[in-house]
C-alpha cells in the first residue's frame, strides 16, 4: 500500500514509503457537506508521480456512516480489497492480525531475478511457438458510418445458477474461464468471418505466497483459438483450458514482451471474473457497497463477465460503429 512512484534515472520506479504508524480519522459532518466533498474527491485524480496512491475516508453524517476507498489500480487489485476487508473483519472479531512476511516488492524482486534464469527462456519459447506469425483479423470490420470515435456501454444481466455452472465445469474437467472464453472466441470469429480469433484476457496472477497480500498482481494474457467445421465444442474447450493454463504457467514472459513478436494493441479483451464476493458487512454492521467510478478502459472492444450471487452481468464497452453489427 505504502509505495510511491518516483522517477529514477528517467524511468518510473516504485519506492516504499517509510510509514511506521498509520491512523485513519473518523470525520463527522452533515450529509450535504459530505456529498459536496465527495464530488470533489471523485473529480480529483490521484497523483501518480510522488503522491500517495490510495485514499481512505471514514465519515459519519446524520444519514449514514461511510467508508470511501479510492485507490490506484497500479498498486491495488480486487483481491487486495478482499484481503483488507477480511483483516478488518478479523480485527472486529478479536482475532490476531499478522504482518506480511512477504510483500509485493519482494515478489517484484523475485520476478526480476527469475527473468534472468533459464525458465524465462522457456517461457519465451512457448510464446514464440504459439503466437509468432499470426495474421488474424481481431476486430469486426467497422461500417465507417461515424466520423468521430467515442465509447458506449451496453449492459445485460440475466439469472444464472452459479452452482450449476461450477458443477458442469467440474464434471467435464474444464474451467469456467475456459468455457466462457471459448464462447467469446467463437462469437468473435463469427463476427470477423473466420474460424479463429485473437484476443486478450486477464487473471489474478497470484500464487500460494501472494494470495493474501496487498498489491497489484493481475496479469494480461493473450488468447488464440482456432477451430474446424467438424471440431467438437468439448474438444475446443479442453484446448482452451490447456492454452490458458500454459499462458499462466509462462507469464514470466510478459504481455509487453509479447507485443514484440505479436502486436496485441488493437485486440479485444474478454474478462471472466468468476463469482464476485460483495461486501454486506463492515465493522460488524450491515452495509451496502456501491461503485462510484463506473468508467471502463478505453479499449476498442471490452467484455466483462461478472457473476454476482446468481446474476451474470455482461458489460460491453465498444466504439459505436461496431454496435449494430455485434448487438
Protein Blocks (a to p, Z undefined) as FASTA:
>chain_A
ZZcdddeehiacddddddfbdcdddddddfklmmmmmmmmmmpccdfbhpacbdcddddd
fkbccddddddfklgcfklmmmmmmmmmmmmnopacdddfbdfklmmmmmmmmmmmmklm
mmmmmmmmmmgoiacdfbccdehlafbdcdddddddddddfklmmmmmmmnopafklmmm
mmmmmmmmmmnopabdcdddddehiafklmmcgcdfbdcddddddddfklcfklmmmmmm
mmmmmmmmmmmpcfklmmmmoccklgccdddebjadddfbgehiacddddfblcdcddfb
acddddehjaccddddddfklmmmmZZ
